[in-house]
Amino acid sequence: RGKKVERRFGWDTHGLPAELEVMKQLGITEKSEIEDMGIDVFNKKAKESVLFYTKEWEEYVTRQARWVDFENDYKTLNLSFMESVLWAFKQLHEKGLAYEGHRVLPYCWRDETPLSNHELRMDDDVYQMRQDPSVTVTFPMRGSRAAELGLDGVRALAWTTTPWTLPTNAALAVGPAIEYAVVAGHLIALNLVGNYAKELGFASADEARDAVERTIVGAELDGVEYEPIFDYYTDTEKWGTENCWRILVDDYVGASDGTGIVHQSPAYGEDDMRITTAAGMPTIVSLDDGGRFVNAVTDVAGELWFEANRPLIRLLRERGRLLREQSYEHSYPHCWRCRNPLIYKAVSSWFVRVTEFRDRMVELNQDISWTPEHIKDGQFGKWLSNARDWSISRNRYWGSPIPVWVSDDPAYPRVDVYGSLDELKADFGDYPRDKDGNINMHRPYIDELTRVNPDDPTGKSHMHRISDVMDCWFESGSMSFAQYHYPFENKETFEQHFPCDYIVEYIGQTRGWFYVQHIMATALFDKPAFKNVICHGIVLGSDGQKMSKHL
């Protein structure tokens, strides 16, 4: 009582869900079809689509007896909101907290764009049970180090549930302290020998264990070479693979299942990329943006990653490299937007360096009152403690632009980052404008701003905007200040209302809206975004699944 509450209605209007709805309306399924029709045409349709049910939303919310101010609302597609988002990005960049990197990320091949790690943890239904083929593959060891250890010709065994990654196998990884057994001409973790008794030619697990000839710890296997499975990338001059096809040692390898030896494909696993890069091995991406094999992988060129499993397994069998094949049921991440299974893939992306201020996020969380109280140091607190850098760029069309311009000539490198419309006008001579002359920061109009590279004395190279747009979660995390067009307007009003007194949403937003707001507030203002939070649960349908618009 005695308080005035600004009950502004907020509209999240950008992002892939909106794009997918428009693609459905237009009867198209591929990004290339958007390019063919024209980004301007597609984005015009996207804007019409997200605003189509505005009247129905107003009637529905009013019927629910929610007291909401629709006349003074905000929309993420508004020019004022988007300009504040640009300001936020530039602030992060100037603080050294926004950077471009090449990482292995969750990737949706259907939508041809990466996801953030937190998007995989918002809802339980992102992970669904799925059956995939698992294979145990033989890797005959060779070379001087193998001979020195008496392992020449012994076949190391590696188990994988992703046969489609085997064409880019670059290494095997073993645990430094794991004890490995040589048995029947094969190398496998000692404690797992019994699991392969039949395949190794024994009648029982005990008989297989009794047949162990010798053991060796993983640390001693470092540098042992082996025969590649395929020859797609064995031309070392062309692919830079002269350091590949040897055993590496790393603590992440365990011996609780499989064989205790892990196949490494640098482009398709975070740990794979980490340890192979350190060993001087290249990251070769064998799939195109749509998840199909490139021409270099001749046997399955043009095939979707999961459709290539069967022909690749057949090749393994024909070449005598397949020890065992089984069906494997496991919990697997799916895209929360299109519901297709994801892959992990090396991509270039812009990131927020969350790990740089993660500890401060944990500290500021202590200033927030949570209901239920256990969420503070439980689901939210633990998530913050393990927060990772946030991928914020998307290879899409309908969203706030990443305000980064780069030189088109590597001989004269330059990167410019903009944080306002006036900054853009100062360098490019005008604001981004659509065909009607209106200021419009959406693609393709923002992409049309180019200028001569000031660092090029020849005057031939130009500055072009990178084509990516913002993750719509970046906009959601910016709502506390972007709704006021801060810092361009309403500076005092924002500062009076920040941090907000109270916020409420369902429990999944501890990895979504609550989380991204906390990131932005910590990085930009060194404050929590809110003082009080109420987390509620979810309503389940008769089938036990979450009741949701997309189900």
C-alpha positions as a Python dict, from the first residue, in 0.01 Angstrom:
ca = {
    (1, 'R'): (0, 0, 0),
    (2, 'G'): (111, 351, -68),
    (3, 'K'): (327, 242, -362),
    (4, 'K'): (277, 315, -731),
    (5, 'V'): (335, 17, -956),
    (6, 'E'): (423, 68, -1322),
    (7, 'R'): (233, -217, -1481),
    (8, 'R'): (374, -185, -1832),
    (9, 'F'): (308, -480, -2059),
    (10, 'G'): (621, -610, -2233),
    (11, 'W'): (629, -784, -2570),
    (12, 'D'): (917, -1016, -2665),
    (13, 'T'): (901, -985, -3041),
    (14, 'H'): (1237, -1103, -3176),
    (15, 'G'): (1407, -1439, -3204),
    (16, 'L'): (1389, -1774, -3370),
    (17, 'P'): (1042, -1877, -3245),
    (18, 'A'): (902, -1578, -3434),
    (19, 'E'): (1107, -1667, -3741),
    (20, 'L'): (990, -2029, -3736),
    (21, 'E'): (627, -1920, -3720),
    (22, 'V'): (675, -1696, -4025),
    (23, 'M'): (855, -1972, -4215),
    (24, 'K'): (559, -2199, -4141),
    (25, 'Q'): (318, -1935, -4269),
    (26, 'L'): (525, -1887, -4585),
    (27, 'G'): (568, -2260, -4644),
    (28, 'I'): (947, -2248, -4640),
    (29, 'T'): (1192, -2462, -4442),
    (30, 'E'): (1545, -2347, -4529),
    (31, 'K'): (1747, -2034, -4451),
    (32, 'S'): (1844, -2017, -4817),
    (33, 'E'): (1477, -1959, -4903),
    (34, 'I'): (1476, -1653, -4676),
    (35, 'E'): (1780, -1516, -4857),
    (36, 'D'): (1614, -1584, -5192),
    (37, 'M'): (1293, -1400, -5103),
    (38, 'G'): (1484, -1111, -4946),
    (39, 'I'): (1555, -1040, -4581),
    (40, 'D'): (1347, -721, -4602),
    (41, 'V'): (1042, -915, -4719),
    (42, 'F'): (1090, -1182, -4454),
    (43, 'N'): (1140, -938, -4167),
    (44, 'K'): (838, -734, -4274),
    (45, 'K'): (633, -1051, -4250),
    (46, 'A'): (792, -1131, -3911),
    (47, 'K'): (688, -793, -3773),
    (48, 'E'): (332, -840, -3901),
    (49, 'S'): (322, -1188, -3749),
    (50, 'V'): (437, -1096, -3397),
    (51, 'L'): (187, -810, -3382),
    (52, 'F'): (-102, -1004, -3538),
    (53, 'Y'): (-254, -1121, -3209),
    (54, 'T'): (-199, -799, -3013),
    (55, 'K'): (-573, -735, -2972),
    (56, 'E'): (-639, -1093, -2862),
    (57, 'W'): (-360, -1075, -2603),
    (58, 'E'): (-504, -755, -2460),
    (59, 'E'): (-850, -911, -2432),
    (60, 'Y'): (-715, -1233, -2283),
    (61, 'V'): (-501, -1062, -2020),
    (62, 'T'): (-786, -829, -1926),
    (63, 'R'): (-1024, -1129, -1890),
    (64, 'Q'): (-777, -1280, -1647),
    (65, 'A'): (-829, -972, -1430),
    (66, 'R'): (-466, -871, -1467),
    (67, 'W'): (-419, -498, -1420),
    (68, 'V'): (-189, -403, -1707),
    (69, 'D'): (-103, -81, -1888),
    (70, 'F'): (-114, -166, -2259),
    (71, 'E'): (-102, 196, -2378),
    (72, 'N'): (241, 252, -2221),
    (73, 'D'): (385, -86, -2318),
    (74, 'Y'): (727, -168, -2459),
    (75, 'K'): (825, -397, -2743),
    (76, 'T'): (1171, -535, -2810),
    (77, 'L'): (1133, -438, -3177),
    (78, 'N'): (1092, -71, -3090),
    (79, 'L'): (1376, 152, -3207),
    (80, 'S'): (1427, 291, -2856),
    (81, 'F'): (1457, -56, -2702),
    (82, 'M'): (1698, -173, -2971),
    (83, 'E'): (1921, 133, -2927),
    (84, 'S'): (1955, 59, -2555),
    (85, 'V'): (2052, -298, -2644),
    (86, 'L'): (2325, -161, -2872),
    (87, 'W'): (2448, 59, -2588),
    (88, 'A'): (2464, -243, -2356),
    (89, 'F'): (2669, -445, -2605),
    (90, 'K'): (2918, -162, -2653),
    (91, 'Q'): (2950, -119, -2277),
    (92, 'L'): (3034, -487, -2239),
    (93, 'H'): (3284, -466, -2525),
    (94, 'E'): (3460, -164, -2375),
    (95, 'K'): (3486, -348, -2042),
    (96, 'G'): (3646, -644, -2221),
    (97, 'L'): (3340, -856, -2146),
    (98, 'A'): (3220, -911, -2505),
    (99, 'Y'): (3446, -1102, -2741),
    (100, 'E'): (3444, -1318, -3053),
    (101, 'G'): (3552, -1679, -3010),
    (102, 'H'): (3551, -2021, -3172),
    (103, 'R'): (3391, -2277, -2943),
    (104, 'V'): (3202, -2603, -2944),
    (105, 'L'): (2841, -2509, -2869),
    (106, 'P'): (2499, -2674, -2873),
    (107, 'Y'): (2394, -2632, -3235),
    (108, 'C'): (2061, -2668, -3409),
    (109, 'W'): (2123, -2795, -3761),
    (110, 'R'): (1756, -2747, -3849),
    (111, 'D'): (1761, -2377, -3760),
    (112, 'E'): (2130, -2340, -3855),
    (113, 'T'): (2232, -2151, -3543),
    (114, 'P'): (2399, -2218, -3206),
    (115, 'L'): (2228, -2206, -2868),
    (116, 'S'): (2349, -2094, -2527),
    (117, 'N'): (2422, -2356, -2265),
    (118, 'H'): (2159, -2210, -2033),
    (119, 'E'): (1890, -2276, -2296),
    (120, 'L'): (1945, -2649, -2248),
    (121, 'R'): (1865, -2629, -1877),
    (122, 'M'): (1551, -2420, -1865),
    (123, 'D'): (1301, -2703, -1895),
    (124, 'D'): (1314, -3074, -1826),
    (125, 'D'): (1158, -3150, -2164),
    (126, 'V'): (1465, -3018, -2349),
    (127, 'Y'): (1627, -3351, -2264),
    (128, 'Q'): (1433, -3644, -2410),
    (129, 'M'): (1506, -4013, -2428),
    (130, 'R'): (1651, -4113, -2763),
    (131, 'Q'): (1792, -4431, -2914),
    (132, 'D'): (2119, -4404, -3102),
    (133, 'P'): (2364, -4662, -3236),
    (134, 'S'): (2673, -4707, -3021),
    (135, 'V'): (2989, -4864, -3158),
    (136, 'T'): (3314, -4993, -3016),
    (137, 'V'): (3591, -4932, -3267),
    (138, 'T'): (3942, -5079, -3289),
    (139, 'F'): (4249, -4858, -3330),
    (140, 'P'): (4565, -5062, -3407),
    (141, 'M'): (4865, -4895, -3243),
    (142, 'R'): (5186, -4844, -3437),
    (143, 'G'): (5508, -4644, -3444),
    (144, 'S'): (5818, -4625, -3230),
    (145, 'R'): (5646, -4544, -2901),
    (146, 'A'): (5404, -4837, -2943),
    (147, 'A'): (5697, -5069, -3020),
    (148, 'E'): (5888, -4941, -2718),
    (149, 'L'): (5591, -5030, -2496),
    (150, 'G'): (5536, -5365, -2664),
    (151, 'L'): (5201, -5246, -2803),
    (152, 'D'): (5272, -5254, -3176),
    (153, 'G'): (4964, -5401, -3346),
    (154, 'V'): (4758, -5408, -3023),
    (155, 'R'): (4414, -5262, -3090),
    (156, 'A'): (4298, -4985, -2856),
    (157, 'L'): (3920, -4994, -2807),
    (158, 'A'): (3708, -4679, -2802),
    (159, 'W'): (3332, -4664, -2753),
    (160, 'T'): (3114, -4384, -2894),
    (161, 'T'): (2745, -4302, -2929),
    (162, 'T'): (2820, -4066, -3220),
    (163, 'P'): (2951, -4278, -3509),
    (164, 'W'): (2898, -3978, -3739),
    (165, 'T'): (3193, -3801, -3568),
    (166, 'L'): (3441, -4079, -3654),
    (167, 'P'): (3539, -3933, -3996),
    (168, 'T'): (3707, -3648, -3805),
    (169, 'N'): (3867, -3864, -3537),
    (170, 'A'): (4197, -3694, -3451),
    (171, 'A'): (4307, -3864, -3129),
    (172, 'L'): (4224, -4106, -2850),
    (173, 'A'): (4220, -3993, -2487),
    (174, 'V'): (4306, -4199, -2179),
    (175, 'G'): (4302, -4117, -1809),
    (176, 'P'): (4649, -4070, -1653),
    (177, 'A'): (4585, -4294, -1351),
    (178, 'I'): (4355, -4550, -1514),
    (179, 'E'): (4498, -4901, -1537),
    (180, 'Y'): (4462, -5047, -1885),
    (181, 'A'): (4477, -5415, -1972),
    (182, 'V'): (4621, -5590, -2275),
    (183, 'V'): (4395, -5885, -2344),
    (184, 'A'): (4349, -6091, -2660),
    (185, 'G'): (4537, -5830, -2863),
    (186, 'H'): (4324, -5539, -2742),
    (187, 'L'): (4370, -5249, -2499),
    (188, 'I'): (4085, -5160, -2260),
    (189, 'A'): (4045, -5029, -1905),
    (190, 'L'): (4115, -5319, -1668),
    (191, 'N'): (3787, -5287, -1476),
    (192, 'L'): (3585, -5301, -1800),
    (193, 'V'): (3742, -5615, -1951),
    (194, 'G'): (3454, -5835, -1836),
    (195, 'N'): (3200, -5625, -2026),
    (196, 'Y'): (3362, -5729, -2354),
    (197, 'A'): (3420, -6098, -2278),
    (198, 'K'): (3205, -6225, -2566),
    (199, 'E'): (3355, -5990, -2828),
    (200, 'L'): (3707, -6076, -2714),
    (201, 'G'): (3638, -6448, -2757),
    (202, 'F'): (3579, -6560, -2398),
    (203, 'A'): (3297, -6760, -2248),
    (204, 'S'): (3262, -6545, -1938),
    (205, 'A'): (3374, -6222, -1776),
    (206, 'D'): (3591, -6414, -1531),
    (207, 'E'): (3763, -6600, -1813),
    (208, 'A'): (3835, -6267, -1989),
    (209, 'R'): (3980, -6115, -1673),
    (210, 'D'): (4197, -6423, -1615),
    (211, 'A'): (4336, -6384, -1968),
    (212, 'V'): (4479, -6035, -1908),
    (213, 'E'): (4841, -6048, -2025),
    (214, 'R'): (4967, -5725, -1868),
    (215, 'T'): (4857, -5382, -1751),
    (216, 'I'): (4980, -5030, -1816),
    (217, 'V'): (4873, -4696, -1668),
    (218, 'G'): (4732, -4429, -1896),
    (219, 'A'): (5014, -4179, -1839),
    (220, 'E'): (5257, -4416, -2013),
    (221, 'L'): (5046, -4425, -2330),
    (222, 'D'): (5099, -4055, -2406),
    (223, 'G'): (5206, -4006, -2769),
    (224, 'V'): (5142, -4361, -2893),
    (225, 'E'): (5035, -4349, -3258),
    (226, 'Y'): (4759, -4553, -3422),
    (227, 'E'): (4612, -4620, -3766),
    (228, 'P'): (4341, -4370, -3874),
    (229, 'I'): (4000, -4520, -3950),
    (230, 'F'): (3936, -4314, -4263),
    (231, 'D'): (4165, -4129, -4504),
    (232, 'Y'): (3943, -3823, -4564),
    (233, 'Y'): (4184, -3593, -4380),
    (234, 'T'): (4516, -3781, -4397),
    (235, 'D'): (4667, -3541, -4651),
    (236, 'T'): (4873, -3355, -4391),
    (237, 'E'): (4979, -3074, -4623),
    (238, 'K'): (4619, -2994, -4712),
    (239, 'W'): (4459, -3037, -4368),
    (240, 'G'): (4745, -2975, -4124),
    (241, 'T'): (4690, -3311, -3955),
    (242, 'E'): (5055, -3407, -3908),
    (243, 'N'): (5011, -3422, -3528),
    (244, 'C'): (4693, -3631, -3536),
    (245, 'W'): (4616, -3999, -3467),
    (246, 'R'): (4794, -4046, -3140),
    (247, 'I'): (4694, -4104, -2780),
    (248, 'L'): (4654, -3806, -2546),
    (249, 'V'): (4625, -3811, -2168),
    (250, 'D'): (4368, -3606, -1977),
    (251, 'D'): (4195, -3612, -1640),
    (252, 'Y'): (3844, -3584, -1787),
    (253, 'V'): (3856, -3945, -1907),
    (254, 'G'): (3687, -4193, -1674),
    (255, 'A'): (3642, -4570, -1665),
    (256, 'S'): (3285, -4605, -1537),
    (257, 'D'): (3150, -4719, -1873),
    (258, 'G'): (3253, -4779, -2233),
    (259, 'T'): (3617, -4882, -2261),
    (260, 'G'): (3799, -4612, -2064),
    (261, 'I'): (3941, -4483, -2395),
    (262, 'V'): (3762, -4189, -2559),
    (263, 'H'): (3754, -4107, -2929),
    (264, 'Q'): (3835, -3739, -2991),
    (265, 'S'): (3672, -3534, -3266),
    (266, 'P'): (3781, -3171, -3209),
    (267, 'A'): (3486, -2999, -3378),
    (268, 'Y'): (3218, -3193, -3189),
    (269, 'G'): (3313, -3193, -2822),
    (270, 'E'): (3427, -2928, -2576),
    (271, 'D'): (3689, -3149, -2413),
    (272, 'D'): (3786, -3289, -2753),
    (273, 'M'): (3864, -2941, -2883),
    (274, 'R'): (4043, -2839, -2565),
    (275, 'I'): (4293, -3123, -2551),
    (276, 'T'): (4349, -3164, -2925),
    (277, 'T'): (4411, -2791, -2973),
    (278, 'A'): (4670, -2804, -2696),
    (279, 'A'): (4833, -3094, -2883),
    (280, 'G'): (4859, -2896, -3207),
    (281, 'M'): (4574, -3071, -3389),
    (282, 'P'): (4336, -2877, -3620),
    (283, 'T'): (3963, -2844, -3567),
    (284, 'I'): (3809, -2977, -3887),
    (285, 'V'): (3433, -2929, -3934),
    (286, 'S'): (3291, -3205, -4152),
    (287, 'L'): (2930, -3077, -4153),
    (288, 'D'): (2784, -2774, -4327),
    (289, 'D'): (2549, -2529, -4152),
    (290, 'G'): (2253, -2758, -4223),
    (291, 'G'): (2414, -3062, -4061),
    (292, 'R'): (2507, -3236, -4387),
    (293, 'F'): (2848, -3384, -4460),
    (294, 'V'): (3078, -3180, -4681),
    (295, 'N'): (3229, -3319, -5001),
    (296, 'A'): (3560, -3409, -4834),
    (297, 'V'): (3385, -3697, -4655),
    (298, 'T'): (3324, -3871, -4984),
    (299, 'D'): (3140, -4181, -4860),
    (300, 'V'): (2856, -3986, -4698),
    (301, 'A'): (2882, -3643, -4864),
    (302, 'G'): (2548, -3458, -4855),
    (303, 'E'): (2393, -3684, -4593),
    (304, 'L'): (2249, -3555, -4266),
    (305, 'W'): (2463, -3636, -3963),
    (306, 'F'): (2223, -3893, -3814),
    (307, 'E'): (2146, -4052, -4151),
    (308, 'A'): (2519, -4112, -4201),
    (309, 'N'): (2546, -4340, -3896),
    (310, 'R'): (2435, -4656, -4078),
    (311, 'P'): (2664, -4627, -4385),
    (312, 'L'): (2959, -4533, -4164),
    (313, 'I'): (2900, -4835, -3939),
    (314, 'R'): (2885, -5052, -4249),
    (315, 'L'): (3223, -4915, -4357),
    (316, 'L'): (3369, -4988, -4013),
    (317, 'R'): (3251, -5347, -4039),
    (318, 'E'): (3389, -5389, -4392),
    (319, 'R'): (3729, -5259, -4282),
    (320, 'G'): (3748, -5484, -3979),
    (321, 'R'): (3740, -5192, -3736),
    (322, 'L'): (3406, -5265, -3568),
    (323, 'L'): (3418, -5478, -3253),
    (324, 'R'): (3063, -5422, -3129),
    (325, 'E'): (2746, -5237, -3224),
    (326, 'Q'): (2454, -5184, -2989),
    (327, 'S'): (2146, -4966, -2961),
    (328, 'Y'): (2190, -4711, -2685),
    (329, 'E'): (1903, -4528, -2515),
    (330, 'H'): (2003, -4207, -2343),
    (331, 'S'): (1877, -3865, -2237),
    (332, 'Y'): (1962, -3628, -2521),
    (333, 'P'): (1920, -3249, -2567),
    (334, 'H'): (1669, -3120, -2820),
    (335, 'C'): (1615, -2769, -2953),
    (336, 'W'): (1355, -2595, -2737),
    (337, 'R'): (1242, -2404, -3046),
    (338, 'C'): (1199, -2666, -3320),
    (339, 'R'): (1225, -2985, -3107),
    (340, 'N'): (1488, -3153, -3325),
    (341, 'P'): (1790, -3327, -3166),
    (342, 'L'): (2088, -3098, -3125),
    (343, 'I'): (2451, -3162, -3201),
    (344, 'Y'): (2762, -3005, -3051),
    (345, 'K'): (2960, -2823, -3317),
    (346, 'A'): (3252, -2580, -3338),
    (347, 'V'): (3122, -2240, -3445),
    (348, 'S'): (3233, -1879, -3433),
    (349, 'S'): (3021, -1670, -3198),
    (350, 'W'): (3024, -1356, -2989),
    (351, 'F'): (3026, -1422, -2616),
    (352, 'V'): (2973, -1238, -2290),
    (353, 'R'): (3266, -1323, -2063),
    (354, 'V'): (3046, -1435, -1773),
    (355, 'T'): (3330, -1628, -1609),
    (356, 'E'): (3511, -1296, -1554),
    (357, 'F'): (3247, -1169, -1308),
    (358, 'R'): (3087, -1497, -1201),
    (359, 'D'): (3204, -1460, -841),
    (360, 'R'): (3047, -1115, -822),
    (361, 'M'): (2719, -1258, -948),
    (362, 'V'): (2728, -1509, -664),
    (363, 'E'): (2792, -1229, -413),
    (364, 'L'): (2511, -1008, -543),
    (365, 'N'): (2270, -1300, -530),
    (366, 'Q'): (2297, -1280, -151),
    (367, 'D'): (2125, -939, -165),
    (368, 'I'): (1815, -1093, -327),
    (369, 'S'): (1522, -1232, -125),
    (370, 'W'): (1405, -1558, -285),
    (371, 'T'): (1074, -1742, -240),
    (372, 'P'): (1109, -2037, -196),
    (373, 'E'): (1420, -1949, 1),
    (374, 'H'): (1615, -2261, -99),
    (375, 'I'): (1634, -2139, -461),
    (376, 'K'): (1887, -1870, -365),
    (377, 'D'): (2174, -2105, -282),
    (378, 'G'): (2015, -2407, -449),
    (379, 'Q'): (1903, -2409, -810),
    (380, 'F'): (1997, -2046, -884),
    (381, 'G'): (2306, -2023, -665),
    (382, 'K'): (2457, -2346, -792),
    (383, 'W'): (2388, -2245, -1151),
    (384, 'L'): (2569, -1914, -1093),
    (385, 'S'): (2867, -2089, -936),
    (386, 'N'): (2916, -2289, -1257),
    (387, 'A'): (2816, -2018, -1505),
    (388, 'R'): (2995, -2022, -1837),
    (389, 'D'): (3056, -1763, -2104),
    (390, 'W'): (2732, -1681, -2286),
    (391, 'S'): (2700, -1714, -2664),
    (392, 'I'): (2493, -1414, -2772),
    (393, 'S'): (2514, -1411, -3153),
    (394, 'R'): (2274, -1592, -3382),
    (395, 'N'): (2314, -1659, -3754),
    (396, 'R'): (1961, -1538, -3824),
    (397, 'Y'): (1757, -1240, -3942),
    (398, 'W'): (1485, -1107, -3709),
    (399, 'G'): (1651, -947, -3408),
    (400, 'S'): (1865, -664, -3278),
    (401, 'P'): (2187, -642, -3480),
    (402, 'I'): (2529, -716, -3335),
    (403, 'P'): (2676, -364, -3373),
    (404, 'V'): (3018, -474, -3495),
    (405, 'W'): (3175, -364, -3823),
    (406, 'V'): (3492, -529, -3954),
    (407, 'S'): (3731, -466, -4241),
    (408, 'D'): (3687, -678, -4553),
    (409, 'D'): (4064, -688, -4607),
    (410, 'P'): (4271, -886, -4353),
    (411, 'A'): (4578, -685, -4460),
    (412, 'Y'): (4415, -382, -4294),
    (413, 'P'): (4229, -525, -3992),
    (414, 'R'): (3991, -301, -3800),
    (415, 'V'): (3692, -358, -3571),
    (416, 'D'): (3439, -84, -3483),
    (417, 'V'): (3164, -125, -3223),
    (418, 'Y'): (2872, 120, -3202),
    (419, 'G'): (2648, 197, -2908),
    (420, 'S'): (2396, 448, -3045),
    (421, 'L'): (2222, 573, -3356),
    (422, 'D'): (2412, 900, -3339),
    (423, 'E'): (2743, 713, -3339),
    (424, 'L'): (2631, 532, -3653),
    (425, 'K'): (2530, 858, -3821),
    (426, 'A'): (2862, 1020, -3730),
    (427, 'D'): (3061, 750, -3911),
    (428, 'F'): (2825, 653, -4195),
    (429, 'G'): (2665, 990, -4271),
    (430, 'D'): (2308, 881, -4194),
    (431, 'Y'): (2097, 649, -3983),
    (432, 'P'): (1995, 306, -4113),
    (433, 'R'): (1673, 366, -4305),
    (434, 'D'): (1415, 143, -4469),
    (435, 'K'): (1268, 195, -4814),
    (436, 'D'): (1019, 449, -4677),
    (437, 'G'): (1297, 657, -4524),
    (438, 'N'): (1216, 557, -4166),
    (439, 'I'): (1501, 485, -3923),
    (440, 'N'): (1513, 106, -3894),
    (441, 'M'): (1784, -95, -3719),
    (442, 'H'): (1666, -431, -3847),
    (443, 'R'): (1834, -624, -4124),
    (444, 'P'): (1890, -563, -4411),
    (445, 'Y'): (1890, -184, -4357),
    (446, 'I'): (2156, -189, -4084),
    (447, 'D'): (2371, -407, -4312),
    (448, 'E'): (2365, -140, -4582),
    (449, 'L'): (2576, 97, -4371),
    (450, 'T'): (2932, 67, -4506),
    (451, 'R'): (3228, 301, -4524),
    (452, 'V'): (3589, 309, -4634),
    (453, 'N'): (3826, 154, -4380),
    (454, 'P'): (4006, 449, -4212),
    (455, 'D'): (4309, 229, -4145),
    (456, 'D'): (4363, 144, -4512),
    (457, 'P'): (4584, 402, -4686),
    (458, 'T'): (4489, 259, -5025),
    (459, 'G'): (4122, 341, -4964),
    (460, 'K'): (4016, 11, -5119),
    (461, 'S'): (3892, -186, -4817),
    (462, 'H'): (3559, -120, -4651),
    (463, 'M'): (3392, -172, -4314),
    (464, 'H'): (3095, -411, -4316),
    (465, 'R'): (2869, -521, -4033),
    (466, 'I'): (2894, -885, -3929),
    (467, 'S'): (2568, -1053, -4029),
    (468, 'D'): (2470, -1196, -3689),
    (469, 'V'): (2184, -1074, -3473),
    (470, 'M'): (2152, -1085, -3095),
    (471, 'D'): (2028, -1382, -2900),
    (472, 'C'): (1678, -1269, -2797),
    (473, 'W'): (1777, -1355, -2438),
    (474, 'F'): (2019, -1061, -2453),
    (475, 'E'): (1716, -838, -2507),
    (476, 'S'): (1526, -1010, -2226),
    (477, 'G'): (1822, -948, -1996),
    (478, 'S'): (1820, -580, -2098),
    (479, 'M'): (1454, -506, -2029),
    (480, 'S'): (1515, -334, -1693),
    (481, 'F'): (1691, -42, -1866),
    (482, 'A'): (1593, -81, -2235),
    (483, 'Q'): (1223, -29, -2160),
    (484, 'Y'): (1316, 326, -2052),
    (485, 'H'): (1548, 388, -2349),
    (486, 'Y'): (1828, 425, -2096),
    (487, 'P'): (2077, 598, -2102),
    (488, 'F'): (1940, 816, -2383),
    (489, 'E'): (1620, 909, -2198),
    (490, 'N'): (1457, 867, -1856),
    (491, 'K'): (1791, 828, -1677),
    (492, 'E'): (1654, 948, -1345),
    (493, 'T'): (1340, 734, -1376),
    (494, 'F'): (1543, 420, -1440),
    (495, 'E'): (1777, 486, -1151),
    (496, 'Q'): (1477, 534, -920),
    (497, 'H'): (1329, 200, -1024),
    (498, 'F'): (1646, -10, -1034),
    (499, 'P'): (1688, -271, -898),
    (500, 'C'): (1320, -354, -931),
    (501, 'D'): (1133, -442, -612),
    (502, 'Y'): (969, -763, -723),
    (503, 'I'): (970, -1018, -1005),
    (504, 'V'): (782, -1344, -1051),
    (505, 'E'): (811, -1628, -1303),
    (506, 'Y'): (825, -2006, -1312),
    (507, 'I'): (1119, -2208, -1183),
    (508, 'G'): (1277, -2261, -1527),
    (509, 'Q'): (1362, -1890, -1544),
    (510, 'T'): (1641, -1946, -1292),
    (511, 'R'): (1828, -2050, -1609),
    (512, 'G'): (1644, -1801, -1830),
    (513, 'W'): (1501, -1456, -1757),
    (514, 'F'): (1620, -1428, -1396),
    (515, 'Y'): (1965, -1547, -1501),
    (516, 'V'): (2023, -1319, -1801),
    (517, 'Q'): (1895, -1015, -1611),
    (518, 'H'): (2137, -1094, -1330),
    (519, 'I'): (2422, -1119, -1584),
    (520, 'M'): (2344, -782, -1741),
    (521, 'A'): (2283, -603, -1412),
    (522, 'T'): (2606, -732, -1262),
    (523, 'A'): (2817, -654, -1569),
    (524, 'L'): (2672, -309, -1639),
    (525, 'F'): (2574, -171, -1298),
    (526, 'D'): (2737, -397, -1037),
    (527, 'K'): (2393, -449, -881),
    (528, 'P'): (2132, -724, -875),
    (529, 'A'): (1848, -668, -1121),
    (530, 'F'): (1577, -725, -858),
    (531, 'K'): (1530, -727, -482),
    (532, 'N'): (1261, -993, -439),
    (533, 'V'): (1179, -1302, -647),
    (534, 'I'): (892, -1547, -633),
    (535, 'C'): (944, -1872, -825),
    (536, 'H'): (634, -2078, -892),
    (537, 'G'): (601, -2428, -1029),
    (538, 'I'): (440, -2553, -1348),
    (539, 'V'): (102, -2706, -1431),
    (540, 'L'): (118, -3057, -1578),
    (541, 'G'): (-122, -3200, -1829),
    (542, 'S'): (-298, -3536, -1799),
    (543, 'D'): (5, -3698, -1965),
    (544, 'G'): (237, -3568, -1694),
    (545, 'Q'): (407, -3326, -1933),
    (546, 'K'): (433, -2952, -1878),
    (547, 'M'): (137, -2760, -2017),
    (548, 'S'): (295, -2523, -2268),
    (549, 'K'): (212, -2332, -2584),
    (550, 'H'): (450, -2545, -2791),
    (551, 'L'): (330, -2886, -2669),
}
